[in-house]
Amino acid sequence: MFRLQGSKTLAVDLTGDVVKAKNGSMVAYDGRMSFKKLSGGGEGLRGMVTRRLTGEQMTVMEVSGQGTCYFADRASEISLVSLHGDKLYVEASNLLATDSGLRTGTTFTGLRGGASGNGLFTTTVEGTGQAAIMSDGQAVVLRVTPQYPLMVDPGAYIAHQGHLQQHLQSGVNFRTLMGEGSGEAFQIRFEGDGLVYVQPSERNTVGGDV
Amino acid sequence: MSTPVVFDPMTLPSDDNVNSYTFCVELKGSRWFLQKGKMIAYYGQINFDGIGHGRFDRLVRSSFHSPLHASDWVVAEGSGKMLLADRAFDVNSFDLEEGNLTIRSGNLLAFDPSLALKQSIVPGFVTLIGTGKFVAASNGPVVFMEPPLRVDPQALVGWADCPSPCHHYDHGYMTGVMGGIRSLTGIGGVSGEEHQFEFVGAGTVLLQSSEALMAEQATGAVPGEPGVPGGGSAPRMPGQLGDLQRRFGL
């Protein structure tokens, strides 16, 4: 069971079950715990090959035991996401922990990944259960409906869930080429039905400079 | 378990904070100035254009009197709701009514074009004059103080209605034999607090609760010419007479 202890620490109550968490993110625990190192990008041989090919690797540990385990990473703000059979797409660096009902994998994100400076692949979390995602500053959750598409700065994007199509929208014009751009040259446009998580901070992106 | 609040275009606040790090601006066919790259997401139809080109050239004349800063700012125009944030710093909006406020250029995120922006004579600061709303970022919440007051230069966010500050230097600590050694070498402990900005008069001083600075643009500085104090001159050549030469205008 995931709960937040403050906004920057995740407390997980374990009764013999297993959670996967970012390697080295445990800050404290009580009870008996054992930690086993795993790797992200899916299970088995296929997962290993995907990880090698995509570079979307997060080192994950498997925590099991009895008691409460606390996780935190560089004082990032944590948001809890409940999944009921749907899929969460999240940047590997923003995923803190997933519970045993969830599977993680890697998918191709296309051009968007290139623009957000996070590589062309992203991590997917699927199943029923809870996941904890991290953001630099408290994340804002925005709903996308067919009437209201959403434009997001690639550097501020952290995750999305639901049935969303995304494509890269660019405002590049001749002024950008002359070095007088607006600084908002690229946006990811989300259409469909779902939720998008953005953080109040921007990673350094290619798009941020034009 | 705390479920995060989900926002959609209806529930997003209009011209108010979403959380302490994110601010939402509602545009209804209107315009806002914002610093480049501070928009994180938006709903609706909003265009972003550089200032000082084409049809926005006029804006530089009416409300953006700082050609030096123009390349760092964009105009958002259209209708919809737009979220602003900066490096997970605290953001707050302030209202000015027929007032003036000077703020570190890197801390100003966005403002309503009903305000006029001018460059302050203090390097790295800009002044907003008029009536309207602006959004500022600070590392940690903003603290409001009343002069007379001396503040750490790095903690200063801005000031309103009071005369521009002057430098205050703890001279005593840096004089004498020991002081000289301290100031030259740093041996013996420089506390880092020998230099402050001093405010006098009536007004309000805004401080942030951290000394981490936002990147600031070196504008409003004196031109880099020989003979201008603080202007910095050509690199010193060997055999040159140090500052003496410059003082005599050679």
Interface residues (C-beta under 8 A of the other chain):
Chain A: M1 F2 R3 L4 S79 L80 S82 Q130 D136 G137 Q138 A139 V140 V141 L142 R143 T145 Y148 P149 L150 M151 V152 D153 G155 A156 G171 R175 E180 G181 S182 G183 E184 L195 V196 V198 Q199 P200 S201 E202 G208
Chain B: M1 S2 T3 P4 V5 V6 F7 D8 P9 V18 N19 S20 Y21 T22 K36 G37 M39 I40 A41 Y42 Y43 G44 I46 N47 F48 D49 G50 H53 S71 V74 L83 A85 D86 R87 A88 F89 V91
